[in-house]
Amino acid sequence: MSLDDFWYDEEELLNCYAKAYQRNIDCVAWTNGLYTLSAVESAINNVMPLAVGIGMGGGKIKPIEYFDKPLTEIKEESDKEKEINEKESVLTEEGMMNGMKKLNNIIN
């Protein structure tokens, strides 16, 4: 972001740059964590397969599950799902009844 953009453009542009920067950092951290996990898992399986196998019931250890996506993307998806669920609950009869009760409380 240039200084001219920072000083004279809208605040929303700064927020977008900050959000993009945070997402980039999160993606890099996720990738580094994935590489680290793979390296440690590979080292343990190759250096001590028998010791690990005895403790785990024989064979090599199962791969550890790691996040499919960076945490910010997971959080955004869960927020979207929560928002959709809230909108769907309003459309149900129960949601309508609750809305009518709230409206009556506000009026009275």
C-alpha positions in Angstrom: 0.0 0.0 0.0 1.5 3.3 -1.0 1.6 6.3 1.3 -0.7 8.2 -1.0 -3.3 5.4 -0.7 -2.8 5.2 3.0 -3.4 8.9 3.6 -6.0 9.8 1.0 -8.1 6.7 0.2 -10.9 5.2 2.2 -10.4 3.4 5.5 -11.9 0.2 4.0 -8.9 -0.1 1.6 -6.5 -0.2 4.7 -8.7 -2.9 6.3 -8.6 -4.9 3.1 -4.8 -4.7 2.9 -4.6 -5.7 6.6 -6.9 -8.7 6.1 -5.0 -9.8 3.0 -1.7 -9.5 4.9 -3.0 -11.6 7.8 -4.3 -14.2 5.4 -0.9 -14.4 3.7 0.8 -14.8 7.1 -1.6 -17.5 8.1 -1.2 -19.4 4.8 2.6 -19.3 5.2 2.4 -20.5 8.8 0.0 -23.3 7.8 2.4 -24.5 5.0 5.3 -24.4 7.4 3.4 -26.4 10.0 2.5 -29.0 7.3 6.1 -29.3 6.2 7.3 -29.6 9.8 4.7 -32.3 10.6 5.7 -34.3 7.5 9.4 -34.0 8.4 9.0 -35.1 12.0 6.6 -37.9 11.0 9.1 -39.1 8.3 12.0 -39.0 10.7 10.2 -41.0 13.4 9.0 -43.6 11.0 12.5 -44.0 9.4 14.7 -43.8 12.5 12.7 -45.8 15.0 10.2 -47.9 13.1 10.5 -50.8 15.6 10.3 -48.7 18.7 7.2 -46.9 17.4 5.8 -50.2 16.1 6.0 -51.9 19.4 4.2 -49.1 21.2 1.6 -48.7 18.5 0.8 -52.4 18.0 3.1 -53.1 15.1 3.9 -51.4 11.8 4.5 -47.7 11.2 2.5 -45.0 12.9 -0.5 -43.6 11.2 -0.1 -40.2 9.7 -1.2 -37.4 12.0 -4.2 -35.5 10.6 -3.4 -31.8 10.0 -5.7 -29.0 9.1 -6.9 -29.1 5.5 -6.7 -25.3 5.2 -5.2 -22.4 7.1 -7.1 -21.5 10.3 -8.4 -18.2 8.9 -10.1 -20.0 6.1 -11.6 -22.6 8.5 -12.9 -19.7 10.7 -14.4 -17.9 7.7 -16.2 -21.0 6.5 -17.6 -21.7 10.0 -18.8 -18.1 10.3 -20.5 -18.4 6.9 -22.2 -21.7 7.9 -23.3 -20.1 11.2 -24.8 -17.1 9.3 -26.6 -19.4 6.9 -27.9 -21.5 9.8 -29.2 -18.3 11.5 -30.9 -17.2 8.3 -32.5 -20.6 7.9 -33.7 -20.7 11.5 -35.5 -17.4 10.9 -37.3 -18.9 8.0 -38.7 -21.8 10.0 -42.0 -21.6 11.8 -40.2 -21.6 15.2 -38.0 -18.8 14.0 -41.0 -16.8 12.9 -42.7 -17.4 16.2 -39.7 -16.2 18.1 -39.4 -13.2 15.9 -43.1 -12.4 16.5 -42.6 -12.7 20.2 -39.6 -10.4 20.1 -41.6 -7.9 18.1 -44.5 -8.0 20.6 -42.1 -7.4 23.4 -40.7 -4.4 21.7 -44.1 -3.0 20.9 -45.4 -3.6 24.5 
